[in-house]
Amino acid sequence: MGLLGATGPLLAAPPRRLDGELAAIAADPACELASLSVLAIRAGQVSYSYQFGRRFIGHDGLPDKPVGPDTLFRIASISKMMTTLGLMRLLEEGKVSLDADVSGYLGFTLRNPHFPGQSITLRHLLTHTSSLRDDAGYSWGADVALKDVIDARMFAANAGPGAYFTYCNLGWGVIGTVMERVTGELFDRLMQRLLVEPLGLQAGYLPSELPPKALANLATLYRKRTVDTEVWDPAGPWIAQVDDYSVKPPVAIDRYVIGTNATPFSPTGGLRISARDMGVVMRMLMGQGPQLLKPATLSLMFSRQWTYDGRNGDTSDGLFHCWGLGNEQFPDETGIRLVEGGGFPAVGHLGDAYGLMSVFAFDPKRRNGMIVLVGGTSTDPFALANKGKYSSLARFQECILTALYRGAIMPNNSA
């Protein structure tokens, strides 16, 4: 029987065994999941969607709330790729250049003091080769200006811009600030104009700016551990980590000067969006539906910019091997595969913050893709017992991706 979704007609539903397989993974006591929302695309069309668990876990008389197809999650670092889509629109408009010194956009000089003669560019920031580091922080309040907090502690001493890959959240705070400076618009509202509204999404970087219906459908993120320590307790209760607005509404950002510090909007990790609407974005990147960017711009964005050669970067225990402009690349090689046995070369991004673990990965050539949003885990997902068998992902992520690929993307697996 066919299904309908916001992205158009779905292909025939896969056998119900895929629902059961994913539910079993999510309920596994070795690493239980607070919530799960997945979506698969095959040949450019949505082929499968599934949700499990609770977007809000009831307490103190408040009832449980289930996850649905339109439940929004804070998607963590996949937000970086979404921010990059907005930046690419500004590139097409001629407002920015990938290889210009960003100091000219920021209104202050951004230089690694150990390499003062080398400029830092948007290309460096987008590929995590800017020499900026997160060690001294990467987010500040709305009353703080980036020019007043970025100092020598935030730069590498061993490599200058363009020389070495180290994953850096601070770079996206700089990128968001550049975007504000060249447009004169608040980052969150700018991304509404550049990405959210043209695609008809319910999404945003600030919970306080979400429409009431979307805010009411926002998932709280959980862990079975305290908020501010690494002490896990699988036998304990689910503890909210972020986006629990059951008692108090989200706080708005005020007294902010546009173009001074976009980090409170979290261009690095703060987008709230549903798997369904992420599917709209993914299909757009496949050439389906409304198009925001020229094909040449998308080709540039997803072209290989950095590849690990054994000496030129920090791979975070094998997690990072190849990078485009604001996106990670998974060439389906040993150690980098997303599905067991291979068959799914992809580009996209991963996310991990406040209990949320997310995957946005698609094969542009075959127009196949998978989106996975997990709203929290009961144990450390990267503890030895939970590590992946063939990749640097957690084992439950490997199991979900492999099940989703085999059940909803591989030929002849729909019925």
Phi, psi and chi 1 to 4 in degrees:
 res  aa     phi    psi   chi1   chi2   chi3   chi4
   1 MET       -  133.8 -179.9  176.0   67.4      -
   2 GLY   -74.8  158.0      -      -      -      -
   3 LEU  -124.3  160.3  -58.9  174.7      -      -
   4 LEU  -119.7  144.4  -70.8  177.6      -      -
   5 GLY  -141.8  173.6      -      -      -      -
   6 ALA   -63.0  -22.1      -      -      -      -
   7 THR   -93.2    6.9   54.0      -      -      -
   8 GLY   112.6 -171.7      -      -      -      -
   9 PRO   -65.0  132.0   23.6  -32.8      -      -
  10 LEU   -82.5  153.8  -55.8 -172.9      -      -
  11 LEU   -69.0  167.9  -59.1 -178.7      -      -
  12 ALA   -54.4  141.6      -      -      -      -
  13 ALA   -65.9  138.1      -      -      -      -
  14 PRO   -64.7  166.4  -17.8   30.2      -      -
  15 PRO   -54.1  149.0  -23.3   32.4      -      -
  16 ARG   -62.2  -14.9  -70.9 -176.5  178.3  -88.2
  17 ARG   -62.1  -26.9   66.2  175.2  178.9  -90.0
  18 LEU   -67.0  -41.0 -178.7   52.2      -      -
  19 ASP   -55.0  -48.0  -70.6    6.1      -      -
  20 GLY   -65.8  -37.4      -      -      -      -
  21 GLU   -65.3  -43.6 -170.1  173.0   -8.5      -
  22 LEU   -68.3  -39.0  -68.2  172.9      -      -
  23 ALA   -62.4  -38.5      -      -      -      -
  24 ALA   -66.8  -38.9      -      -      -      -
  25 ILE   -63.1  -44.9  -65.5  167.8      -      -
  26 ALA   -66.3  -29.9      -      -      -      -
  27 ALA   -95.3    2.2      -      -      -      -
  28 ASP   -60.0  119.2 -174.5  -11.5      -      -
  29 PRO   -63.3  -18.0   21.0  -31.8      -      -
  30 ALA   -64.1  -32.5      -      -      -      -
  31 CYS  -160.0   80.3 -170.0      -      -      -
  32 GLU   -70.3  145.7 -176.3 -175.2   -2.2      -
  33 LEU  -106.6  134.4  -50.9 -176.9      -      -
  34 ALA   -67.3  -37.0      -      -      -      -
  35 SER  -160.1  160.0   56.5      -      -      -
  36 LEU  -150.2  132.3  172.9   66.1      -      -
  37 SER  -136.9  124.1 -176.6      -      -      -
  38 VAL  -129.9  157.5  -55.8      -      -      -
  39 LEU  -149.6  137.9 -176.4  136.9      -      -
  40 ALA  -121.8  145.2      -      -      -      -
  41 ILE  -124.4  131.8  -66.9  174.8      -      -
  42 ARG  -127.0  127.1 -172.6  175.6   69.5 -168.3
  43 ALA    53.0   38.4      -      -      -      -
  44 GLY    84.4   -1.4      -      -      -      -
  45 GLN  -121.5  143.9  -59.9  -63.2  -41.1      -
  46 VAL   -63.1  124.9  176.2      -      -      -
  47 SER  -110.7  -14.6   59.9      -      -      -
  48 TYR  -166.5  144.5 -180.0   72.6      -      -
  49 SER  -146.7  139.9  174.8      -      -      -
  50 TYR  -152.7  143.1  174.8   77.6      -      -
  51 GLN  -133.0  148.0  -61.9   79.5   42.3      -
  52 PHE  -144.8  145.0  173.5   92.2      -      -
  53 GLY    89.1 -160.6      -      -      -      -
  54 ARG  -121.7  131.8  -62.6  165.9  -74.3  177.3
  55 ARG   -77.9  -21.4   73.0  177.9 -171.1  -90.7
  56 PHE  -141.6  128.4  178.1   78.8      -      -
  57 ILE   -97.5  115.4  -62.9  173.2      -      -
  58 GLY   -62.4  148.5      -      -      -      -
  59 HIS  -163.1  157.5   59.8   84.7      -      -
  60 ASP    50.6   42.2  -61.9  -30.4      -      -
  61 GLY    86.2   -7.4      -      -      -      -
  62 LEU   -84.9  136.1  -61.9  173.3      -      -
  63 PRO   -80.5  159.1   30.5  -36.1      -      -
  64 ASP   -62.6  152.7  -74.1  -13.0      -      -
  65 LYS  -130.5  124.9  -63.0  178.3 -178.2  178.9
  66 PRO   -78.1  157.8   30.2  -36.3      -      -
  67 VAL   -77.9  137.7  176.2      -      -      -
  68 GLY  -126.9  177.1      -      -      -      -
  69 PRO   -58.6  -28.5  -21.8   32.1      -      -
  70 ASP  -102.6   10.9  -63.2  -43.6      -      -
  71 THR   -65.5  129.1  -63.6      -      -      -
  72 LEU   -88.2  142.8  -72.8   75.6      -      -
  73 PHE  -125.3  148.9  -69.9   75.6      -      -
  74 ARG   -75.5  109.1 -174.3 -172.6 -172.5  -80.8
  75 ILE   -87.6    9.4   61.1  171.3      -      -
  76 ALA    58.2 -137.6      -      -      -      -
  77 SER   -71.8   -8.8  -72.9      -      -      -
  78 ILE   -59.9  -22.9  -63.1  175.3      -      -
  79 SER   -55.6  -33.0  -54.2      -      -      -
  80 LYS   -59.6  -42.2  -66.3 -179.2  174.4   70.1
  81 MET   -67.2  -37.8 -165.9 -170.1   70.1      -
  82 MET   -66.4  -41.9  -57.3  -61.5 -173.5      -
  83 THR   -58.6  -40.6  -63.9      -      -      -
  84 THR   -62.0  -36.2  -56.3      -      -      -
  85 LEU   -60.2  -41.0  -68.6  171.9      -      -
  86 GLY   -63.9  -42.3      -      -      -      -
  87 LEU   -62.3  -39.0 -178.9   67.7      -      -
  88 MET   -63.9  -31.6  -69.4  -64.9  105.6      -
  89 ARG   -66.4  -38.3  -66.8 -157.6   65.8 -171.1
  90 LEU   -68.7  -32.3  -60.5 -177.6      -      -
  91 LEU   -63.4  -44.9  177.9   69.5      -      -
  92 GLU   -62.5  -32.2  -74.5 -169.6  -13.4      -
  93 GLU   -79.2   -5.0  -66.0  171.6    6.3      -
  94 GLY    79.7   13.5      -      -      -      -
  95 LYS   -81.2  -22.4  -71.5 -175.1  166.9   61.9
  96 VAL  -138.3  161.3  -64.6      -      -      -
  97 SER  -126.1  141.1  167.1      -      -      -
  98 LEU   -66.4  -28.1  -67.6  177.1      -      -
  99 ASP  -114.1   13.0  -61.2  -52.5      -      -
 100 ALA   -84.2  153.6      -      -      -      -
 101 ASP   -63.7  121.7 -175.1  -19.1      -      -
 102 VAL   -67.2  -15.7  -65.4      -      -      -
 103 SER   -56.6  -35.9  -59.2      -      -      -
 104 GLY   -65.8  -27.8      -      -      -      -
 105 TYR   -83.6  -37.1  -58.5  126.8      -      -
 106 LEU   -75.6  -28.2  -68.3  168.7      -      -
 107 GLY    85.6    6.9      -      -      -      -
 108 PHE  -147.0  161.5   66.6   91.5      -      -
 109 THR   -82.8  120.9  -59.9      -      -      -
 110 LEU  -107.4  108.1 -176.2   70.3      -      -
 111 ARG  -141.0  142.1  -77.2  -76.3 -166.5  -79.3
 112 ASN   -73.0  116.2 -176.3  -30.0      -      -
 113 PRO   -63.0  -18.8   22.0  -32.7      -      -
 114 HIS   -81.7  -15.9  -51.3  -71.8      -      -
 115 PHE  -137.9   62.8  -59.2   88.0      -      -
 116 PRO   -65.7  -18.4   24.6  -34.9      -      -
 117 GLY   -86.4   -0.9      -      -      -      -
 118 GLN  -111.4  124.2  -60.9 -179.5   29.5      -
 119 SER   -77.0  156.8   61.9      -      -      -
 120 ILE  -107.2  131.4  -65.2  172.5      -      -
 121 THR  -116.9  168.5   68.9      -      -      -
 122 LEU   -62.4  -35.5  -74.5  170.9      -      -
 123 ARG   -60.9  -42.5 -169.6 -175.2  -59.5  -87.8
 124 HIS   -60.4  -45.3  -66.2  146.1      -      -
 125 LEU   -64.8  -41.8  -65.9  165.7      -      -
 126 LEU   -69.5  -22.0  -70.0  165.4      -      -
 127 THR  -108.7   11.6   56.8      -      -      -
 128 HIS    57.8   33.7  -62.2  -79.6      -      -
 129 THR  -120.2   24.8   60.5      -      -      -
 130 SER   -79.2  -14.9   68.5      -      -      -
 131 SER    79.1    1.2   75.9      -      -      -
 132 LEU   -70.3  150.2  -81.4  168.2      -      -
 133 ARG  -133.8  156.7  -60.9  -69.5 -177.3  -95.6
 134 ASP   -90.9   -1.6  -70.5  -25.4      -      -
 135 ASP   -56.8  -30.9  -61.3  -11.4      -      -
 136 ALA  -106.8   19.3      -      -      -      -
 137 GLY   109.3  157.9      -      -      -      -
 138 TYR  -146.1   12.3   56.5   84.4      -      -
 139 SER  -149.1  136.7 -176.2      -      -      -
 140 TRP  -138.2  169.8  -63.5  -89.5      -      -
 141 GLY   -71.9  167.2      -      -      -      -
 142 ALA   -67.1  -14.7      -      -      -      -
 143 ASP   -92.9    6.7   57.6  -17.0      -      -
 144 VAL  -110.0  138.2  174.1      -      -      -
 145 ALA  -100.8  139.0      -      -      -      -
 146 LEU   -57.0  -38.0  -76.2 -173.9      -      -
 147 LYS   -61.6  -20.1   67.2 -179.3  178.7   64.4
 148 ASP   -95.2  -10.2  -64.2  -31.4      -      -
 149 VAL  -118.1  -23.6  -67.3      -      -      -
 150 ILE   -76.8  118.7  -64.5 -178.9      -      -
 151 ASP  -139.7 -168.9   57.4   29.0      -      -
 152 ALA   -60.2  -26.8      -      -      -      -
 153 ARG   -64.2  -19.0  -60.4  171.7  -59.8  157.5
 154 MET   -98.3   14.6  -60.4  173.4 -173.4      -
 155 PHE  -127.7  148.1  -70.3   95.4      -      -
 156 ALA   -74.1  142.6      -      -      -      -
 157 ALA   -96.0  -14.0      -      -      -      -
 158 ASN   -97.2   -9.7   64.8  -32.5      -      -
 159 ALA  -156.8  138.5      -      -      -      -
 160 GLY   -89.9 -178.6      -      -      -      -
 161 PRO   -56.0  133.5  -26.1   35.4      -      -
 162 GLY    87.2   -6.9      -      -      -      -
 163 ALA   -97.1  -23.1      -      -      -      -
 164 TYR  -152.7  136.0 -165.0   86.4      -      -
 165 PHE   -90.5  123.7  176.2  101.0      -      -
 166 THR  -141.4  120.4  -62.6      -      -      -
 167 TYR   -55.2  129.2 -168.3   88.5      -      -
 168 CYS  -141.4  114.4 -179.9      -      -      -
 169 ASN   -70.2  -35.0  -67.7  -71.1      -      -
 170 LEU   -57.0  -33.0  176.1   55.2      -      -
 171 GLY   -56.4  -34.5      -      -      -      -
 172 TRP   -78.3  -24.4 -101.7 -100.6      -      -
 173 GLY   -64.8  -39.0      -      -      -      -
 174 VAL   -65.9  -45.5  175.1      -      -      -
 175 ILE   -59.3  -46.2  -71.0  169.7      -      -
 176 GLY   -61.1  -37.2      -      -      -      -
 177 THR   -67.9  -40.5  -55.5      -      -      -
 178 VAL   -58.5  -44.9  166.7      -      -      -
 179 MET   -61.2  -39.1  -67.1  171.7   68.9      -
 180 GLU   -65.5  -43.6  -72.1 -167.2  -17.5      -
 181 ARG   -62.7  -39.6  -71.9  -85.0  -60.6 -176.6
 182 VAL   -83.4  -12.9  -59.0      -      -      -
 183 THR  -114.1  -21.8   62.5      -      -      -
 184 GLY    72.9   21.0      -      -      -      -
 185 GLU  -119.0  147.4  -61.2  174.0   63.6      -
 186 LEU   -60.1  139.6  -75.8  168.6      -      -
 187 PHE   -55.4  -48.6  176.3   79.0      -      -
 188 ASP   -60.7  -44.1  177.6   72.3      -      -
 189 ARG   -73.9  -30.5  -66.0  174.7 -175.3  173.8
 190 LEU   -62.2  -44.6  174.1   62.1      -      -
 191 MET   -69.1  -27.4  -71.6  -60.5  -63.2      -
 192 GLN   -60.8  -44.3  -68.7  -73.7  -37.4      -
 193 ARG   -70.5  -39.3  177.4  172.9   69.3   81.1
 194 LEU   -83.5  -31.1  -65.1  175.2      -      -
 195 LEU  -127.4  -53.2  178.8   69.4      -      -
 196 VAL   -67.8  -53.3  173.6      -      -      -
 197 GLU   -67.8  -44.0  -67.3  171.5   -1.3      -
 198 PRO   -61.0  -29.3  -22.4   32.6      -      -
 199 LEU   -96.3   -1.4  -67.6 -179.5      -      -
 200 GLY    68.8   36.0      -      -      -      -
 201 LEU   -90.1  156.7  -48.5  176.3      -      -
 202 GLN  -105.1  100.6  -80.4 -154.0  -24.0      -
 203 ALA  -163.6  163.4      -      -      -      -
 204 GLY   178.5  159.5      -      -      -      -
 205 TYR   -88.0  -16.5  -73.8   78.1      -      -
 206 LEU  -118.2  118.7  -80.7 -174.1      -      -
 207 PRO   -56.4  -34.5  -26.3   35.4      -      -
 208 SER   -66.2  -18.0   61.8      -      -      -
 209 GLU   -97.2   -5.2  -65.9  -81.9  -37.3      -
 210 LEU   -71.0  145.7  -70.3  172.8      -      -
 211 PRO   -59.8  151.6  -19.6   30.2      -      -
 212 PRO   -53.2  -40.9  -27.3   34.5      -      -
 213 LYS   -63.6  -42.0 -177.9  178.4  178.7 -179.1
 214 ALA   -68.5  -41.3      -      -      -      -
 215 LEU   -61.7  -39.5 -178.4   61.8      -      -
 216 ALA   -67.3  -18.8      -      -      -      -
 217 ASN  -106.3   16.0 -153.6    2.5      -      -
 218 LEU   -83.4  131.4  176.8   61.5      -      -
 219 ALA   -76.7  133.9      -      -      -      -
 220 THR   -78.2  140.1  -59.4      -      -      -
 221 LEU   -98.1  141.3  -56.6 -177.8      -      -
 222 TYR  -131.7  160.3  -65.9   91.4      -      -
 223 ARG  -142.9  157.3  -67.0 -176.3  177.4  113.8
 224 LYS   -92.5   65.7  -75.0 -165.1  174.9 -177.1
 225 ARG  -164.1  168.0   76.1  171.7 -150.6 -159.6
 226 THR   -68.8  164.9   54.9      -      -      -
 227 VAL   -68.7  -40.7  175.2      -      -      -
 228 ASP  -115.4   19.4   54.6   -1.3      -      -
 229 THR  -133.5  170.8   75.8      -      -      -
 230 GLU   -98.8   20.3  -62.0  -67.6  -29.8      -
 231 VAL   -88.0  108.4  179.2      -      -      -
 232 TRP   -89.3  148.2  -64.8   80.9      -      -
 233 ASP  -140.3   86.0 -177.1    7.5      -      -
 234 PRO   -58.1  -23.9  -21.2   31.7      -      -
 235 ALA   -88.5   -5.1      -      -      -      -
 236 GLY   -90.1 -173.1      -      -      -      -
 237 PRO   -80.9  160.5   32.1  -36.9      -      -
 238 TRP   -71.6  129.3  -70.2  105.5      -      -
 239 ILE  -116.3  124.4  -62.8  176.2      -      -
 240 ALA   -62.4  136.1      -      -      -      -
 241 GLN  -106.8  -37.7  -53.5  -69.2  -58.6      -
 242 VAL  -161.5  157.0   73.1      -      -      -
 243 ASP    65.0   36.0  -75.8   -9.3      -      -
 244 ASP   -98.0  101.1 -180.0   -0.1      -      -
 245 TYR  -113.3   32.0  -57.8  114.1      -      -
 246 SER   -72.2  -23.5   58.3      -      -      -
 247 VAL  -113.2  -47.0  176.9      -      -      -
 248 LYS  -120.1  141.6  -65.8 -178.0  179.4  179.5
 249 PRO   -72.3  163.0   27.9  -34.9      -      -
 250 PRO   -64.7  149.8   21.7  -32.1      -      -
 251 VAL   -89.0  132.2  177.7      -      -      -
 252 ALA   -77.8  157.3      -      -      -      -
 253 ILE   -95.3  122.8  -67.5  177.8      -      -
 254 ASP  -131.5  177.6   55.2   11.5      -      -
 255 ARG    51.1   45.1  -61.8 -169.5  -56.5  -83.6
 256 TYR  -114.6  135.6  173.7   72.2      -      -
 257 VAL   -96.7  116.7  179.0      -      -      -
 258 ILE   -56.0  133.0  -66.0  173.4      -      -
 259 GLY    87.0   11.7      -      -      -      -
 260 THR  -104.4  -29.9   57.2      -      -      -
 261 ASN  -174.3   98.5  166.6   25.9      -      -
 262 ALA   -83.6    0.8      -      -      -      -
 263 THR   -62.5  -29.3   65.6      -      -      -
 264 PRO   -62.4  -21.9  -23.5   33.9      -      -
 265 PHE   -85.2  -10.1  -57.7   95.4      -      -
 266 SER    53.1   62.1 -167.6      -      -      -
 267 PRO   -62.2  -15.0   19.3  -29.7      -      -
 268 THR   -81.1  -25.6 -172.1      -      -      -
 269 GLY  -162.8    5.2      -      -      -      -
 270 GLY   -97.9    5.7      -      -      -      -
 271 LEU   -69.1  130.8 -177.9   63.0      -      -
 272 ARG  -103.6  124.8  -82.3   77.6  170.1  177.2
 273 ILE  -162.8  155.4 -173.0  172.4      -      -
 274 SER   -90.7  161.3   66.8      -      -      -
 275 ALA   -59.7  -38.3      -      -      -      -
 276 ARG   -59.8  -47.6  174.3  175.3  -75.6  179.8
 277 ASP   -72.9  -29.1  -82.7   -6.0      -      -
 278 MET   -62.4  -32.5  -69.2  171.5   75.4      -
 279 GLY   -64.6  -34.5      -      -      -      -
 280 VAL   -61.9  -44.8  174.5      -      -      -
 281 VAL   -62.9  -44.5  176.5      -      -      -
 282 MET   -62.8  -42.0 -176.2  175.2  -76.2      -
 283 ARG   -65.9  -34.9  -66.7 -175.7   69.9 -114.5
 284 MET   -59.8  -42.5 -178.3  -87.6  -67.5      -
 285 LEU   -67.2  -20.9  -63.4  175.6      -      -
 286 MET   -88.7   -1.0  -64.5  173.6  174.0      -
 287 GLY    90.2   14.3      -      -      -      -
 288 GLN  -106.0  138.5  -53.6  -66.8  -54.4      -
 289 GLY    77.7 -165.0      -      -      -      -
 290 PRO   -58.1  138.3  -19.6   30.7      -      -
 291 GLN  -109.7  127.3  -64.6  -59.2  -67.7      -
 292 LEU   -94.8  -26.3  -61.8 -175.5      -      -
 293 LEU  -130.3  151.9  -66.0  164.5      -      -
 294 LYS   -67.8  148.8  -60.9  173.5 -177.6  176.3
 295 PRO   -53.9  -37.8  -27.8   35.3      -      -
 296 ALA   -65.5  -34.9      -      -      -      -
 297 THR   -68.5  -42.9  -55.6      -      -      -
 298 LEU   -65.1  -39.0  -71.3  175.7      -      -
 299 SER   -60.9  -40.8  178.4      -      -      -
 300 LEU   -65.5  -45.4  171.3   63.7      -      -
 301 MET   -59.8  -40.2  177.5  174.7  167.0      -
 302 PHE   -98.9   11.8  -69.4  101.0      -      -
 303 SER   -76.5  148.5   63.8      -      -      -
 304 ARG   -67.4  124.5 -175.2   73.6   56.2   82.8
 305 GLN  -110.9  -29.5  -58.0  -73.6  -43.2      -
 306 TRP  -146.3  137.3  171.9   84.8      -      -
 307 THR  -134.6  133.1  -57.6      -      -      -
 308 TYR   -66.5  130.1 -177.4   57.4      -      -
 309 ASP  -116.3   11.7   66.6    5.6      -      -
 310 GLY    99.4  -14.5      -      -      -      -
 311 ARG  -137.6  -14.3  -57.1  179.8  -52.7  -85.3
 312 ASN  -101.7   22.0   64.8  -18.1      -      -
 313 GLY   177.8  168.3      -      -      -      -
 314 ASP   -99.6  113.0  172.7   10.6      -      -
 315 THR   -87.8    1.7   68.6      -      -      -
 316 SER    51.5   60.4  -67.1      -      -      -
 317 ASP    58.5   37.9  -65.3  -34.0      -      -
 318 GLY    91.3    1.9      -      -      -      -
 319 LEU   -72.3  -35.4 -171.2   60.3      -      -
 320 PHE  -113.7  124.9  -54.4  129.2      -      -
 321 HIS  -127.3  -36.2  -70.9  -94.1      -      -
 322 CYS  -142.5  146.4  -41.8      -      -      -
 323 TRP  -143.3  142.5 -143.9  -97.2      -      -
 324 GLY  -103.4 -149.5      -      -      -      -
 325 LEU   -91.7   99.6  -64.6  173.5      -      -
 326 GLY    74.1   21.1      -      -      -      -
 327 ASN  -150.1  147.1   60.7   91.0      -      -
 328 GLU   -90.6  156.8 -172.8  171.8   -1.7      -
 329 GLN  -128.4  139.0  -49.0 -156.8  -20.4      -
 330 PHE  -123.8   89.6  -50.2   92.4      -      -
 331 PRO   -77.1   13.5   27.0  -33.3      -      -
 332 ASP    61.4   45.8 -159.3   31.4      -      -
 333 GLU  -114.9  165.9  -59.8  168.5   -1.6      -
 334 THR   -51.8  127.3  -58.6      -      -      -
 335 GLY    88.3  -13.6      -      -      -      -
 336 ILE  -120.3    3.5  -40.3  173.6      -      -
 337 ARG   -71.5  144.5  -70.6 -165.3  172.2  100.9
 338 LEU   -92.8  -25.7  -69.2  176.1      -      -
 339 VAL  -125.2  146.6  -59.7      -      -      -
 340 GLU   -63.5  129.4 -169.4  166.7    2.8      -
 341 GLY    86.6   -8.8      -      -      -      -
 342 GLY    82.0 -172.7      -      -      -      -
 343 GLY   108.3   -0.3      -      -      -      -
 344 PHE  -133.8   74.7 -175.8   63.8      -      -
 345 PRO   -69.3  138.5   27.0  -33.2      -      -
 346 ALA  -151.3  164.6      -      -      -      -
 347 VAL  -126.7  161.6  -63.6      -      -      -
 348 GLY   152.8 -134.5      -      -      -      -
 349 HIS  -163.5  155.4 -142.1  -68.6      -      -
 350 LEU  -111.3  162.8  -54.1  174.5      -      -
 351 GLY  -143.6  146.1      -      -      -      -
 352 ASP  -158.2  105.9  177.7    4.8      -      -
 353 ALA  -166.6  139.2      -      -      -      -
 354 TYR    57.4   29.0  -60.1  110.4      -      -
 355 GLY    96.1  -26.2      -      -      -      -
 356 LEU   -69.8  133.4 -178.2  -73.6      -      -
 357 MET  -130.2  127.2  -62.4 -173.8   70.9      -
 358 SER  -137.0  154.7   54.2      -      -      -
 359 VAL  -138.1  132.9  179.3      -      -      -
 360 PHE  -132.1  104.8 -178.8  107.0      -      -
 361 ALA  -142.4  134.1      -      -      -      -
 362 PHE  -145.1  152.9   69.9  100.6      -      -
 363 ASP   -99.2  103.4  177.5  -13.4      -      -
 364 PRO   -62.2  -33.6  -19.1   31.5      -      -
 365 LYS   -68.1  -47.9 -177.9  177.1  179.7 -179.6
 366 ARG   -92.2   -8.4  -62.6  175.1 -179.4   84.2
 367 ARG    57.7   42.9  -67.9 -178.5  -60.0  146.4
 368 ASN  -107.8  147.2  -63.4  -31.9      -      -
 369 GLY  -158.9  160.0      -      -      -      -
 370 MET  -138.6  139.5  -67.0 -174.6  -76.1      -
 371 ILE  -125.6  129.6  -66.9  163.2      -      -
 372 VAL  -133.6  124.8  178.1      -      -      -
 373 LEU  -123.7  120.5  -59.6  173.0      -      -
 374 VAL  -115.5  125.5  169.6      -      -      -
 375 GLY   -90.7   15.5      -      -      -      -
 376 GLY   145.6  155.1      -      -      -      -
 377 THR  -126.9  155.0   62.1      -      -      -
 378 SER   -85.2  -18.1   63.1      -      -      -
 379 THR  -137.3  169.9   62.5      -      -      -
 380 ASP   -61.1  114.4 -178.4   -7.6      -      -
 381 PRO   -67.5  -15.8   24.1  -33.0      -      -
 382 PHE  -111.8   13.8  -64.4  110.7      -      -
 383 ALA   -62.3  157.4      -      -      -      -
 384 LEU   -52.1  -41.7 -176.9   60.5      -      -
 385 ALA   -68.7  -19.6      -      -      -      -
 386 ASN  -108.5    2.1  -64.5  -36.0      -      -
 387 LYS   -68.9  151.6  -75.8 -172.3  175.6 -178.3
 388 GLY   -66.2  157.9      -      -      -      -
 389 LYS   -89.9  -26.7  -68.8 -174.8  177.0 -179.9
 390 TYR  -132.0    6.2   59.9   85.6      -      -
 391 SER  -151.7 -176.7   73.9      -      -      -
 392 SER   -90.8    5.5  -65.5      -      -      -
 393 LEU   -77.8  165.7  -59.9  176.7      -      -
 394 ALA   -69.6  154.2      -      -      -      -
 395 ARG   -61.4  -38.4 -179.8   57.3 -176.2  159.2
 396 PHE   -65.4  -32.3   76.6   81.6      -      -
 397 GLN   -66.2  -43.2  -69.4  178.1  -57.9      -
 398 GLU   -57.6  -44.9  -68.3 -178.2  -18.9      -
 399 CYS   -64.3  -43.2  -67.3      -      -      -
 400 ILE   -64.0  -48.6  -69.2  170.3      -      -
 401 LEU   -63.3  -41.7  -70.6  167.0      -      -
 402 THR   -66.8  -43.3  -61.8      -      -      -
 403 ALA   -63.0  -43.2      -      -      -      -
 404 LEU   -65.9  -42.5 -159.7   54.5      -      -
 405 TYR   -64.7  -47.1  177.9   70.9      -      -
 406 ARG   -70.9  -33.7  -68.1  175.2  177.7  173.1
 407 GLY   -90.9  -21.4      -      -      -      -
 408 ALA  -128.1   -8.1      -      -      -      -
 409 ILE  -121.4  -44.1  -67.2  177.6      -      -
 410 MET   -58.0  142.5  -75.3 -179.7   67.0      -
 411 PRO   -55.5  147.6  -22.0   32.2      -      -
 412 ASN    66.4   17.7  -56.9  -41.1      -      -
 413 ASN  -105.2    4.2  -83.8   14.6      -      -
 414 SER  -103.6  148.3  -66.0      -      -      -
 415 ALA  -148.7      -      -      -      -      -
